[in-house]
């Protein structure tokens, strides 16, 4: 694994293939709250991008 921690601003979105590396969340303080919203795009979206949106 790459041993990177990616820090994003609140409301930030990133698209990564989950199979690229082992992933997890780091610990947070007891008074902090973290929410996750996993999104799963359909394969046709990527084919459309690869095809120049045609």
mmCIF file as Biopython writes it, N, C-alpha, C and O atoms, coordinates in Angstrom:
data_model
#
loop_
_atom_site.group_PDB
_atom_site.id
_atom_site.type_symbol
_atom_site.label_atom_id
_atom_site.label_alt_id
_atom_site.label_comp_id
_atom_site.label_asym_id
_atom_site.label_entity_id
_atom_site.label_seq_id
_atom_site.pdbx_PDB_ins_code
_atom_site.Cartn_x
_atom_site.Cartn_y
_atom_site.Cartn_z
_atom_site.occupancy
_atom_site.B_iso_or_equiv
_atom_site.auth_seq_id
_atom_site.auth_asym_id
_atom_site.pdbx_PDB_model_num
ATOM 1   N N  . UNK A ? 1  ? 0.830   -1.196 0.000   1.0 0.0 1  A 1 
ATOM 2   C CA . UNK A ? 1  ? 0.000   0.000  0.000   1.0 0.0 1  A 1 
ATOM 3   C C  . UNK A ? 1  ? 0.868   1.250  0.000   1.0 0.0 1  A 1 
ATOM 4   O O  . UNK A ? 1  ? 2.054   1.195  0.323   1.0 0.0 1  A 1 
ATOM 5   N N  . UNK A ? 2  ? 0.272   2.362  -0.361  1.0 0.0 2  A 1 
ATOM 6   C CA . UNK A ? 2  ? 1.028   3.595  -0.554  1.0 0.0 2  A 1 
ATOM 7   C C  . UNK A ? 2  ? 1.339   4.356  0.729   1.0 0.0 2  A 1 
ATOM 8   O O  . UNK A ? 2  ? 2.208   5.228  0.719   1.0 0.0 2  A 1 
ATOM 9   N N  . UNK A ? 3  ? 0.663   4.057  1.822   1.0 0.0 3  A 1 
ATOM 10  C CA . UNK A ? 3  ? 0.847   4.759  3.101   1.0 0.0 3  A 1 
ATOM 11  C C  . UNK A ? 3  ? 0.583   6.253  2.971   1.0 0.0 3  A 1 
ATOM 12  O O  . UNK A ? 3  ? 1.329   7.065  3.517   1.0 0.0 3  A 1 
ATOM 13  N N  . UNK A ? 4  ? -0.469  6.619  2.255   1.0 0.0 4  A 1 
ATOM 14  C CA . UNK A ? 4  ? -0.885  8.012  2.097   1.0 0.0 4  A 1 
ATOM 15  C C  . UNK A ? 4  ? -2.155  8.247  2.898   1.0 0.0 4  A 1 
ATOM 16  O O  . UNK A ? 4  ? -3.001  7.361  3.024   1.0 0.0 4  A 1 
ATOM 17  N N  . UNK A ? 5  ? -2.273  9.443  3.430   1.0 0.0 5  A 1 
ATOM 18  C CA . UNK A ? 5  ? -3.522  9.908  4.014   1.0 0.0 5  A 1 
ATOM 19  C C  . UNK A ? 5  ? -4.000  11.046 3.130   1.0 0.0 5  A 1 
ATOM 20  O O  . UNK A ? 5  ? -3.289  12.034 2.949   1.0 0.0 5  A 1 
ATOM 21  N N  . UNK A ? 6  ? -5.186  10.916 2.584   1.0 0.0 6  A 1 
ATOM 22  C CA . UNK A ? 6  ? -5.746  11.945 1.721   1.0 0.0 6  A 1 
ATOM 23  C C  . UNK A ? 6  ? -6.691  12.806 2.540   1.0 0.0 6  A 1 
ATOM 24  O O  . UNK A ? 6  ? -7.644  12.299 3.131   1.0 0.0 6  A 1 
ATOM 25  N N  . UNK A ? 7  ? -6.433  14.096 2.578   1.0 0.0 7  A 1 
ATOM 26  C CA . UNK A ? 7  ? -7.243  15.029 3.355   1.0 0.0 7  A 1 
ATOM 27  C C  . UNK A ? 7  ? -8.056  15.877 2.387   1.0 0.0 7  A 1 
ATOM 28  O O  . UNK A ? 7  ? -7.496  16.568 1.537   1.0 0.0 7  A 1 
ATOM 29  N N  . UNK A ? 8  ? -9.374  15.824 2.517   1.0 0.0 8  A 1 
ATOM 30  C CA . UNK A ? 8  ? -10.271 16.560 1.640   1.0 0.0 8  A 1 
ATOM 31  C C  . UNK A ? 8  ? -11.055 17.579 2.446   1.0 0.0 8  A 1 
ATOM 32  O O  . UNK A ? 8  ? -11.334 17.351 3.623   1.0 0.0 8  A 1 
ATOM 33  N N  . UNK A ? 9  ? -11.413 18.694 1.837   1.0 0.0 9  A 1 
ATOM 34  C CA . UNK A ? 9  ? -12.228 19.686 2.538   1.0 0.0 9  A 1 
ATOM 35  C C  . UNK A ? 9  ? -13.636 19.139 2.769   1.0 0.0 9  A 1 
ATOM 36  O O  . UNK A ? 9  ? -14.060 18.217 2.072   1.0 0.0 9  A 1 
ATOM 37  N N  . UNK A ? 10 ? -14.361 19.693 3.733   1.0 0.0 10 A 1 
ATOM 38  C CA . UNK A ? 10 ? -15.741 19.249 3.953   1.0 0.0 10 A 1 
ATOM 39  C C  . UNK A ? 10 ? -16.551 19.349 2.664   1.0 0.0 10 A 1 
ATOM 40  O O  . UNK A ? 10 ? -16.492 20.360 1.965   1.0 0.0 10 A 1 
ATOM 41  N N  . UNK A ? 11 ? -17.292 18.315 2.358   1.0 0.0 11 A 1 
ATOM 42  C CA . UNK A ? 11 ? -18.103 18.287 1.150   1.0 0.0 11 A 1 
ATOM 43  C C  . UNK A ? 11 ? -17.345 17.886 -0.097  1.0 0.0 11 A 1 
ATOM 44  O O  . UNK A ? 11 ? -17.919 17.848 -1.186  1.0 0.0 11 A 1 
ATOM 45  N N  . UNK A ? 12 ? -16.052 17.584 0.044   1.0 0.0 12 A 1 
ATOM 46  C CA . UNK A ? 12 ? -15.234 17.200 -1.106  1.0 0.0 12 A 1 
ATOM 47  C C  . UNK A ? 12 ? -15.602 15.817 -1.608  1.0 0.0 12 A 1 
ATOM 48  O O  . UNK A ? 12 ? -16.083 14.979 -0.845  1.0 0.0 12 A 1 
ATOM 49  N N  . UNK A ? 13 ? -15.376 15.582 -2.883  1.0 0.0 13 A 1 
ATOM 50  C CA . UNK A ? 13 ? -15.664 14.286 -3.500  1.0 0.0 13 A 1 
ATOM 51  C C  . UNK A ? 13 ? -14.455 13.835 -4.298  1.0 0.0 13 A 1 
ATOM 52  O O  . UNK A ? 13 ? -13.805 14.638 -4.967  1.0 0.0 13 A 1 
ATOM 53  N N  . UNK A ? 14 ? -14.160 12.557 -4.224  1.0 0.0 14 A 1 
ATOM 54  C CA . UNK A ? 14 ? -13.065 11.993 -5.000  1.0 0.0 14 A 1 
ATOM 55  C C  . UNK A ? 14 ? -13.545 10.663 -5.579  1.0 0.0 14 A 1 
ATOM 56  O O  . UNK A ? 14 ? -14.325 9.952  -4.946  1.0 0.0 14 A 1 
ATOM 57  N N  . UNK A ? 15 ? -13.086 10.336 -6.762  1.0 0.0 15 A 1 
ATOM 58  C CA . UNK A ? 15 ? -13.449 9.064  -7.390  1.0 0.0 15 A 1 
ATOM 59  C C  . UNK A ? 15 ? -12.206 8.185  -7.458  1.0 0.0 15 A 1 
ATOM 60  O O  . UNK A ? 15 ? -11.262 8.487  -8.188  1.0 0.0 15 A 1 
ATOM 61  N N  . UNK A ? 16 ? -12.214 7.104  -6.699  1.0 0.0 16 A 1 
ATOM 62  C CA . UNK A ? 16 ? -11.113 6.144  -6.673  1.0 0.0 16 A 1 
ATOM 63  C C  . UNK A ? 16 ? -11.683 4.742  -6.839  1.0 0.0 16 A 1 
ATOM 64  O O  . UNK A ? 16 ? -12.773 4.448  -6.348  1.0 0.0 16 A 1 
ATOM 65  N N  . UNK A ? 17 ? -10.963 3.898  -7.514  1.0 0.0 17 A 1 
ATOM 66  C CA . UNK A ? 17 ? -11.355 2.492  -7.562  1.0 0.0 17 A 1 
ATOM 67  C C  . UNK A ? 17 ? -10.952 1.858  -6.240  1.0 0.0 17 A 1 
ATOM 68  O O  . UNK A ? 17 ? -9.781  1.901  -5.863  1.0 0.0 17 A 1 
ATOM 69  N N  . UNK A ? 18 ? -11.901 1.275  -5.541  1.0 0.0 18 A 1 
ATOM 70  C CA . UNK A ? 18 ? -11.609 0.714  -4.225  1.0 0.0 18 A 1 
ATOM 71  C C  . UNK A ? 18 ? -10.657 -0.471 -4.297  1.0 0.0 18 A 1 
ATOM 72  O O  . UNK A ? 18 ? -10.037 -0.814 -3.291  1.0 0.0 18 A 1 
ATOM 73  N N  . UNK A ? 19 ? -10.526 -1.103 -5.451  1.0 0.0 19 A 1 
ATOM 74  C CA . UNK A ? 19 ? -9.644  -2.257 -5.592  1.0 0.0 19 A 1 
ATOM 75  C C  . UNK A ? 19 ? -8.177  -1.861 -5.756  1.0 0.0 19 A 1 
ATOM 76  O O  . UNK A ? 19 ? -7.306  -2.731 -5.762  1.0 0.0 19 A 1 
ATOM 77  N N  . UNK A ? 20 ? -7.886  -0.561 -5.889  1.0 0.0 20 A 1 
ATOM 78  C CA . UNK A ? 20 ? -6.504  -0.132 -6.105  1.0 0.0 20 A 1 
ATOM 79  C C  . UNK A ? 20 ? -5.611  -0.352 -4.886  1.0 0.0 20 A 1 
ATOM 80  O O  . UNK A ? 20 ? -4.423  -0.637 -5.037  1.0 0.0 20 A 1 
ATOM 81  N N  . UNK A ? 21 ? -6.158  -0.227 -3.697  1.0 0.0 21 A 1 
ATOM 82  C CA . UNK A ? 21 ? -5.344  -0.353 -2.485  1.0 0.0 21 A 1 
ATOM 83  C C  . UNK A ? 21 ? -6.244  -0.665 -1.297  1.0 0.0 21 A 1 
ATOM 84  O O  . UNK A ? 21 ? -7.453  -0.437 -1.342  1.0 0.0 21 A 1 
ATOM 85  N N  . UNK A ? 22 ? -5.648  -1.181 -0.247  1.0 0.0 22 A 1 
ATOM 86  C CA . UNK A ? 22 ? -6.364  -1.378 1.013   1.0 0.0 22 A 1 
ATOM 87  C C  . UNK A ? 22 ? -6.756  -0.002 1.529   1.0 0.0 22 A 1 
ATOM 88  O O  . UNK A ? 22 ? -5.951  0.927  1.462   1.0 0.0 22 A 1 
ATOM 89  N N  . UNK A ? 23 ? -7.949  0.147  2.033   1.0 0.0 23 A 1 
ATOM 90  C CA . UNK A ? 23 ? -8.388  1.455  2.505   1.0 0.0 23 A 1 
ATOM 91  C C  . UNK A ? 23 ? -9.165  1.309  3.809   1.0 0.0 23 A 1 
ATOM 92  O O  . UNK A ? 23 ? -9.757  0.268  4.090   1.0 0.0 23 A 1 
ATOM 93  N N  . UNK A ? 24 ? -9.145  2.385  4.598   1.0 0.0 24 A 1 
ATOM 94  C CA . UNK A ? 24 ? -9.864  2.410  5.869   1.0 0.0 24 A 1 
ATOM 95  C C  . UNK A ? 24 ? -9.976  3.853  6.334   1.0 0.0 24 A 1 
ATOM 96  O O  . UNK A ? 24 ? -9.431  4.764  5.711   1.0 0.0 24 A 1 
ATOM 97  N N  . UNK A ? 25 ? -10.679 4.047  7.422   1.0 0.0 25 A 1 
ATOM 98  C CA . UNK A ? 25 ? -10.788 5.364  8.035   1.0 0.0 25 A 1 
ATOM 99  C C  . UNK A ? 25 ? -9.831  5.452  9.212   1.0 0.0 25 A 1 
ATOM 100 O O  . UNK A ? 25 ? -9.555  4.448  9.869   1.0 0.0 25 A 1 
ATOM 101 N N  . UNK A ? 26 ? -9.323  6.655  9.481   1.0 0.0 26 A 1 
ATOM 102 C CA . UNK A ? 26 ? -8.466  6.844  10.641  1.0 0.0 26 A 1 
ATOM 103 C C  . UNK A ? 26 ? -9.325  7.219  11.842  1.0 0.0 26 A 1 
ATOM 104 O O  . UNK A ? 26 ? -10.470 7.642  11.681  1.0 0.0 26 A 1 
ATOM 105 N N  . UNK A ? 27 ? -8.787  7.069  13.023  1.0 0.0 27 A 1 
ATOM 106 C CA . UNK A ? 27 ? -9.520  7.387  14.244  1.0 0.0 27 A 1 
ATOM 107 C C  . UNK A ? 27 ? -9.810  8.878  14.319  1.0 0.0 27 A 1 
ATOM 108 O O  . UNK A ? 27 ? -9.048  9.701  13.812  1.0 0.0 27 A 1 
ATOM 109 N N  . UNK A ? 28 ? -10.929 9.212  14.965  1.0 0.0 28 A 1 
ATOM 110 C CA . UNK A ? 28 ? -11.280 10.606 15.194  1.0 0.0 28 A 1 
ATOM 111 C C  . UNK A ? 28 ? -11.514 10.799 16.683  1.0 0.0 28 A 1 
ATOM 112 O O  . UNK A ? 28 ? -11.678 9.828  17.422  1.0 0.0 28 A 1 
ATOM 113 N N  . UNK A ? 29 ? -11.529 12.046 17.123  1.0 0.0 29 A 1 
ATOM 114 C CA . UNK A ? 29 ? -11.747 12.351 18.538  1.0 0.0 29 A 1 
ATOM 115 C C  . UNK A ? 29 ? -13.180 11.991 18.936  1.0 0.0 29 A 1 
ATOM 116 O O  . UNK A ? 29 ? -14.064 11.903 18.084  1.0 0.0 29 A 1 
ATOM 117 N N  . UNK A ? 30 ? -13.399 11.786 20.232  1.0 0.0 30 A 1 
ATOM 118 C CA . UNK A ? 30 ? -14.718 11.382 20.719  1.0 0.0 30 A 1 
ATOM 119 C C  . UNK A ? 30 ? -15.793 12.424 20.434  1.0 0.0 30 A 1 
ATOM 120 O O  . UNK A ? 30 ? -16.965 12.074 20.294  1.0 0.0 30 A 1 
ATOM 121 N N  . UNK A ? 31 ? -15.418 13.694 20.345  1.0 0.0 31 A 1 
ATOM 122 C CA . UNK A ? 31 ? -16.407 14.749 20.104  1.0 0.0 31 A 1 
ATOM 123 C C  . UNK A ? 31 ? -16.590 15.053 18.615  1.0 0.0 31 A 1 
ATOM 124 O O  . UNK A ? 31 ? -17.342 15.963 18.264  1.0 0.0 31 A 1 
ATOM 125 N N  . UNK A ? 32 ? -15.916 14.309 17.737  1.0 0.0 32 A 1 
ATOM 126 C CA . UNK A ? 32 ? -16.043 14.517 16.296  1.0 0.0 32 A 1 
ATOM 127 C C  . UNK A ? 32 ? -17.021 13.501 15.699  1.0 0.0 32 A 1 
ATOM 128 O O  . UNK A ? 32 ? -17.238 12.422 16.248  1.0 0.0 32 A 1 
ATOM 129 N N  . UNK A ? 33 ? -17.598 13.877 14.568  1.0 0.0 33 A 1 
ATOM 130 C CA . UNK A ? 33 ? -18.522 12.998 13.849  1.0 0.0 33 A 1 
ATOM 131 C C  . UNK A ? 33 ? -18.040 12.876 12.411  1.0 0.0 33 A 1 
ATOM 132 O O  . UNK A ? 33 ? -17.673 13.873 11.790  1.0 0.0 33 A 1 
ATOM 133 N N  . UNK A ? 34 ? -18.039 11.674 11.887  1.0 0.0 34 A 1 
ATOM 134 C CA . UNK A ? 34 ? -17.661 11.445 10.490  1.0 0.0 34 A 1 
ATOM 135 C C  . UNK A ? 34 ? -18.814 10.733 9.790   1.0 0.0 34 A 1 
ATOM 136 O O  . UNK A ? 34 ? -19.406 9.798  10.329  1.0 0.0 34 A 1 
ATOM 137 N N  . UNK A ? 35 ? -19.114 11.185 8.603   1.0 0.0 35 A 1 
ATOM 138 C CA . UNK A ? 35 ? -20.126 10.545 7.774   1.0 0.0 35 A 1 
ATOM 139 C C  . UNK A ? 35 ? -19.467 10.084 6.485   1.0 0.0 35 A 1 
ATOM 140 O O  . UNK A ? 35 ? -18.602 10.773 5.944   1.0 0.0 35 A 1 
ATOM 141 N N  . UNK A ? 36 ? -19.866 8.945  6.001   1.0 0.0 36 A 1 
ATOM 142 C CA . UNK A ? 36 ? -19.387 8.439  4.716   1.0 0.0 36 A 1 
ATOM 143 C C  . UNK A ? 36 ? -20.582 8.236  3.800   1.0 0.0 36 A 1 
ATOM 144 O O  . UNK A ? 36 ? -21.655 7.820  4.236   1.0 0.0 36 A 1 
ATOM 145 N N  . UNK A ? 37 ? -20.381 8.533  2.535   1.0 0.0 37 A 1 
ATOM 146 C CA . UNK A ? 37 ? -21.432 8.345  1.539   1.0 0.0 37 A 1 
ATOM 147 C C  . UNK A ? 37 ? -20.817 7.668  0.328   1.0 0.0 37 A 1 
ATOM 148 O O  . UNK A ? 37 ? -20.455 8.338  -0.639  1.0 0.0 37 A 1 
ATOM 149 N N  . UNK A ? 38 ? -20.693 6.338  0.369   1.0 0.0 38 A 1 
ATOM 150 C CA . UNK A ? 38 ? -20.101 5.645  -0.777  1.0 0.0 38 A 1 
ATOM 151 C C  . UNK A ? 38 ? -21.018 5.739  -1.988  1.0 0.0 38 A 1 
ATOM 152 O O  . UNK A ? 38 ? -22.238 5.627  -1.867  1.0 0.0 38 A 1 
ATOM 153 N N  . UNK A ? 39 ? -20.426 5.942  -3.137  1.0 0.0 39 A 1 
ATOM 154 C CA . UNK A ? 39 ? -21.179 6.049  -4.382  1.0 0.0 39 A 1 
ATOM 155 C C  . UNK A ? 39 ? -20.641 5.012  -5.361  1.0 0.0 39 A 1 
ATOM 156 O O  . UNK A ? 39 ? -19.429 4.819  -5.465  1.0 0.0 39 A 1 
ATOM 157 N N  . UNK A ? 40 ? -21.530 4.358  -6.066  1.0 0.0 40 A 1 
ATOM 158 C CA . UNK A ? 40 ? -21.148 3.308  -6.990  1.0 0.0 40 A 1 
ATOM 159 C C  . UNK A ? 40 ? -21.664 3.654  -8.385  1.0 0.0 40 A 1 
ATOM 160 O O  . UNK A ? 40 ? -22.835 3.413  -8.681  1.0 0.0 40 A 1 
ATOM 161 N N  . UNK A ? 41 ? -20.819 4.210  -9.244  1.0 0.0 41 A 1 
ATOM 162 C CA . UNK A ? 41 ? -21.279 4.552  -10.595 1.0 0.0 41 A 1 
ATOM 163 C C  . UNK A ? 41 ? -21.397 3.299  -11.461 1.0 0.0 41 A 1 
ATOM 164 O O  . UNK A ? 41 ? -20.739 2.288  -11.219 1.0 0.0 41 A 1 
ATOM 165 N N  . UNK A ? 42 ? -22.234 3.395  -12.452 1.0 0.0 42 A 1 
ATOM 166 C CA . UNK A ? 42 ? -22.388 2.286  -13.395 1.0 0.0 42 A 1 
ATOM 167 C C  . UNK A ? 42 ? -21.247 2.327  -14.407 1.0 0.0 42 A 1 
ATOM 168 O O  . UNK A ? 42 ? -20.715 3.396  -14.705 1.0 0.0 42 A 1 
ATOM 169 N N  . UNK A ? 43 ? -20.876 1.175  -14.927 1.0 0.0 43 A 1 
ATOM 170 C CA . UNK A ? 43 ? -19.768 1.085  -15.876 1.0 0.0 43 A 1 
ATOM 171 C C  . UNK A ? 43 ? -19.985 1.885  -17.145 1.0 0.0 43 A 1 
ATOM 172 O O  . UNK A ? 43 ? -19.024 2.352  -17.757 1.0 0.0 43 A 1 
ATOM 173 N N  . UNK A ? 44 ? -21.247 2.051  -17.549 1.0 0.0 44 A 1 
ATOM 174 C CA . UNK A ? 44 ? -21.516 2.794  -18.785 1.0 0.0 44 A 1 
ATOM 175 C C  . UNK A ? 44 ? -21.100 4.256  -18.668 1.0 0.0 44 A 1 
ATOM 176 O O  . UNK A ? 44 ? -20.798 4.887  -19.680 1.0 0.0 44 A 1 
ATOM 177 N N  . UNK A ? 45 ? -21.079 4.805  -17.464 1.0 0.0 45 A 1 
ATOM 178 C CA . UNK A ? 45 ? -20.618 6.180  -17.272 1.0 0.0 45 A 1 
ATOM 179 C C  . UNK A ? 45 ? -19.155 6.308  -17.678 1.0 0.0 45 A 1 
ATOM 180 O O  . UNK A ? 45 ? -18.784 7.270  -18.351 1.0 0.0 45 A 1 
ATOM 181 N N  . UNK A ? 46 ? -18.327 5.361  -17.282 1.0 0.0 46 A 1 
ATOM 182 C CA . UNK A ? 46 ? -16.907 5.405  -17.626 1.0 0.0 46 A 1 
ATOM 183 C C  . UNK A ? 46 ? -16.685 5.145  -19.116 1.0 0.0 46 A 1 
ATOM 184 O O  . UNK A ? 46 ? -15.791 5.736  -19.721 1.0 0.0 46 A 1 
ATOM 185 N N  . UNK A ? 47 ? -17.492 4.266  -19.706 1.0 0.0 47 A 1 
ATOM 186 C CA . UNK A ? 47 ? -17.382 4.035  -21.146 1.0 0.0 47 A 1 
ATOM 187 C C  . UNK A ? 47 ? -17.755 5.291  -21.922 1.0 0.0 47 A 1 
ATOM 188 O O  . UNK A ? 47 ? -17.162 5.576  -22.962 1.0 0.0 47 A 1 
ATOM 189 N N  . UNK A ? 48 ? -18.727 6.036  -21.429 1.0 0.0 48 A 1 
ATOM 190 C CA . UNK A ? 48 ? -19.139 7.283  -22.073 1.0 0.0 48 A 1 
ATOM 191 C C  . UNK A ? 48 ? -18.011 8.310  -22.011 1.0 0.0 48 A 1 
ATOM 192 O O  . UNK A ? 48 ? -17.744 8.991  -23.001 1.0 0.0 48 A 1 
ATOM 193 N N  . UNK A ? 49 ? -17.352 8.429  -20.869 1.0 0.0 49 A 1 
ATOM 194 C CA . UNK A ? 49 ? -16.225 9.359  -20.724 1.0 0.0 49 A 1 
ATOM 195 C C  . UNK A ? 49 ? -15.081 8.935  -21.635 1.0 0.0 49 A 1 
ATOM 196 O O  . UNK A ? 49 ? -14.501 9.766  -22.333 1.0 0.0 49 A 1 
ATOM 197 N N  . UNK A ? 50 ? -14.753 7.640  -21.629 1.0 0.0 50 A 1 
ATOM 198 C CA . UNK A ? 50 ? -13.675 7.135  -22.487 1.0 0.0 50 A 1 
ATOM 199 C C  . UNK A ? 50 ? -13.977 7.350  -23.970 1.0 0.0 50 A 1 
ATOM 200 O O  . UNK A ? 50 ? -13.062 7.532  -24.773 1.0 0.0 50 A 1 
ATOM 201 N N  . UNK A ? 51 ? -15.250 7.329  -24.328 1.0 0.0 51 A 1 
ATOM 202 C CA . UNK A ? 51 ? -15.641 7.507  -25.717 1.0 0.0 51 A 1 
ATOM 203 C C  . UNK A ? 51 ? -15.858 8.959  -26.111 1.0 0.0 51 A 1 
ATOM 204 O O  . UNK A ? 51 ? -16.406 9.234  -27.178 1.0 0.0 51 A 1 
ATOM 205 N N  . UNK A ? 52 ? -15.435 9.892  -25.262 1.0 0.0 52 A 1 
ATOM 206 C CA . UNK A ? 52 ? -15.590 11.311 -25.575 1.0 0.0 52 A 1 
ATOM 207 C C  . UNK A ? 52 ? -17.030 11.790 -25.472 1.0 0.0 52 A 1 
ATOM 208 O O  . UNK A ? 52 ? -17.426 12.719 -26.177 1.0 0.0 52 A 1 
ATOM 209 N N  . UNK A ? 53 ? -17.819 11.165 -24.597 1.0 0.0 53 A 1 
ATOM 210 C CA . UNK A ? 53 ? -19.225 11.517 -24.371 1.0 0.0 53 A 1 
ATOM 211 C C  . UNK A ? 53 ? -20.079 11.374 -25.634 1.0 0.0 53 A 1 
ATOM 212 O O  . UNK A ? 53 ? -21.019 12.139 -25.853 1.0 0.0 53 A 1 
ATOM 213 N N  . UNK A ? 54 ? -19.732 10.371 -26.467 1.0 0.0 54 A 1 
ATOM 214 C CA . UNK A ? 54 ? -20.509 10.135 -27.694 1.0 0.0 54 A 1 
ATOM 215 C C  . UNK A ? 54 ? -21.412 8.941  -27.511 1.0 0.0 54 A 1 
ATOM 216 O O  . UNK A ? 54 ? -22.148 8.578  -28.429 1.0 0.0 54 A 1 
#
